[in-house]
Amino acid sequence: MPKLEVLNMQGTPVGDINLSEKIFGIVPNTHVMHLAVKAQRANLRQGTSSTKTRSQVRGGGRKPWRQKGTGRARAGTIRSPIWRGGGIVFGPHPRDYTQKLPCKVKRLALCSALSSKVEARKIVVIDDITLPQIKTKDMAEFLQNLNAAAKTLIILEGANPNVLLSARNIQGVKTARADALNTLDILDSDTLIFSKTAVGRLEEVLS
């Protein structure tokens, strides 16, 4: 069973915490993590890019010149794809890029990502993440006490406006709720900072 030190906001050890073997101690499945990240990135695409075919471009109803006798190539419309301003032959059209994964695959990917971070010693557990007021300076000092990496993900049990608003102005720092954690955010971060209650909430959700 994985075991981590619990720190306070000054970076001083105040105890230990045992993590769930089924969530933080499995053998990471890289293939499943790849599927989850690929699906999540695809689902972020809007799919709104669009071009017009020759039937949709305005104008071109009249034949530019007669069929024979001009010495020029035959032309039926100025909106032909080979003309400037004409239609696009194989251009993009609005589409849905959504990819769906089974719930068990999503869960395995999430547990694999968390287990890989435990193996790499990239998870920090804090006794209680609280700020008395919304202040970026206090959040920056907290991260400095932990020697947090440039890309840090702070995971909280629930909504915490003071922490969320204090962190949003720091480049590379993101916040997330334990019950809305995803594989892409975990793998995209160098350090994961959990509150102690967030670990319990995550284990409750994934158990």
Number of C-alpha atoms within 10 A of each C-alpha: 10 15 14 15 16 21 20 18 19 13 16 13 14 11 12 13 14 13 17 17 13 16 21 24 19 19 14 20 16 13 9 18 23 14 15 24 19 13 18 18 13 16 15 10 12 12 15 10 10 11 15 16 17 19 13 12 15 12 12 15 10 9 12 12 14 11 13 9 7 9 7 10 8 13 14 14 17 19 22 19 14 11 11 9 13 21 21 18 13 9 11 13 12 11 12 11 14 14 13 12 11 7 9 9 14 20 19 21 25 26 25 24 26 23 23 22 21 19 15 11 12 17 20 21 25 25 19 16 22 13 17 8 12 15 15 18 12 16 24 16 13 18 21 13 14 17 11 19 16 14 15 22 25 24 25 26 20 14 11 14 13 16 22 19 16 18 24 14 14 15 10 14 19 18 21 18 18 23 17 11 15 20 21 19 17 18 18 12 19 18 23 26 21 26 24 20 18 23 21 15 18 21 16 11 11 13 10
